[in-house]
């Protein structure tokens, strides 16, 4: 989880200090979470994910939920009338 958090933060070119300011979570908490030293409280997970525009399920598991995303092929099949 910490690695995914750090990767997303860095991809947005944010420092831990920037993220702390955006999310209202302390720099120490962010640093500890990125290093895997401390678990985040649920409310802090929500704040951080919101600030990083990151899916909570992806942060927690490494897998994003794509249940509402359909391929163009599948979507066009659904829109085709049945003969």
N, C-alpha and C positions, 0 to 999 in steps of 0.2 A: 504494500500500500504506500509506503513511504517513497519508494522509487517512482511510482506513478504520479504521486503528488509533486515531487521535485521536477520530474520531466515536464509535466504540464505547466508548472510555474515558470520554468526556464524557457519553454516554447513561447510563452507570452512575454518573455523578457522582463519578468518581475523578479525583484530581490525578495528575500524573506521579509524584509522590512516593508516593502510595498504591499505584499500579500497580507501582512499583519494589519496594516492600515486599512486596506480594502475590506477585510473580513471581520475586523474587530477581535481577532485572536492574537495572543502574544507571540512575539518572535521566538521566544523560548519554546512555546508549545509547537509551533510550526517546525522548528529545528529538530526537536525531539521526535516528532512524528515522521519527518523525512528520514531520520536516522534509524527509525524503528525502535527507539528507546521508550516511547510512551504512546499508549493508545489515546486516540482522540475521543472526546465526549461526543455523543450524537449531535448535539446542537452545533458544535464546532465543525463537525464533518459537513453539515448542511451549509454553514457560513462559508467555509473554504471552497466547497464545490460550487456554490453560487458565484463566488468571486472569481473562480477559475473557469467558469462556464463548463464544468466537468460533471458528467453523469455520476451520481452517487454509486450506482451499481458497478460502474467501471472502476471507480476508485477502490471499492471494497473487494471486488473479485477479479478484476482484470478483464471482465467480459461486459461489454455494453449490451443493453437490451435493444433489439432491433425488430420487435414484434410489429411495429407499425410501418416499417420500411419495406417496400415491395420493389422487386426488380421491374424495369420497364416492360420486359417481356411478359411477366406475370400480370402486370396491370393491364396491358393491352388485351391479354387473353380474357380477363375478367370483363372488359368493356365490349368485347365482340358479341354480337347477338348469336344466340343458339339457333342453328338451322332447323 
